[in-house]
Amino acid sequence: MWVYTHWKAGPAMKLPNDWIKELELLAWRFSYLGFGPDLACMTTTESTGLYCYLSRIAATAR
């Protein structure tokens, strides 16, 4: 028996226009986390997730 559940996504995440540049700065700042070698081969989705993670760490570290 197949069960269909409807998943409703929340509001779309708003990224700044220059989020790639900000990701580069955050990557330098938090390079001790060890994601540097993987950064070049990340997909856009993975890079976006990393940007959100690092920007959240940066916001709480202030």
CYANA upper distance limits for C-alpha pairs under 8 A (distance plus 0.5 A):
 15 LEU  CA     19 TRP  CA      6.92
 18 ASP  CA     22 GLU  CA      7.00
 19 TRP  CA     23 LEU  CA      6.45
 19 TRP  CA     51 TYR  CA      8.05
 20 ILE  CA     24 GLU  CA      6.85
 21 LYS  CA     25 LEU  CA      7.04
 22 GLU  CA     26 LEU  CA      6.60
 22 GLU  CA     51 TYR  CA      8.40
 23 LEU  CA     27 ALA  CA      6.37
 23 LEU  CA     50 LEU  CA      8.48
 23 LEU  CA     51 TYR  CA      5.95
 23 LEU  CA     54 LEU  CA      8.41
 24 GLU  CA     28 TRP  CA      6.92
 25 LEU  CA     29 ARG  CA      6.77
 26 LEU  CA     30 PHE  CA      6.53
 26 LEU  CA     51 TYR  CA      8.22
 26 LEU  CA     54 LEU  CA      6.89
 26 LEU  CA     55 SER  CA      7.68
 26 LEU  CA     58 ALA  CA      8.38
 27 ALA  CA     31 SER  CA      6.00
 27 ALA  CA     36 GLY  CA      7.73
 27 ALA  CA     54 LEU  CA      8.31
 30 PHE  CA     54 LEU  CA      8.09
 31 SER  CA     35 PHE  CA      7.48
 31 SER  CA     36 GLY  CA      6.92
 35 PHE  CA     39 LEU  CA      6.78
 36 GLY  CA     40 ALA  CA      8.35
 38 ASP  CA     42 MET  CA      6.91
 39 LEU  CA     47 SER  CA      7.95
 42 MET  CA     46 GLU  CA      6.19
 42 MET  CA     47 SER  CA      6.45
 43 THR  CA     47 SER  CA      6.59
 44 THR  CA     48 THR  CA      6.51
 45 THR  CA     49 GLY  CA      6.72
 46 GLU  CA     50 LEU  CA      6.66
 47 SER  CA     51 TYR  CA      6.55
 48 THR  CA     52 CYS  CA      6.71
 49 GLY  CA     53 TYR  CA      6.67
 50 LEU  CA     54 LEU  CA      6.52
 51 TYR  CA     55 SER  CA      6.41
 52 CYS  CA     56 ARG  CA      6.59
 53 TYR  CA     57 ILE  CA      6.84
 54 LEU  CA     58 ALA  CA      6.58
 55 SER  CA     59 ALA  CA      6.58
 56 ARG  CA     60 THR  CA      6.85
 57 ILE  CA     61 ALA  CA      6.57
 58 ALA  CA     62 ARG  CA      7.10
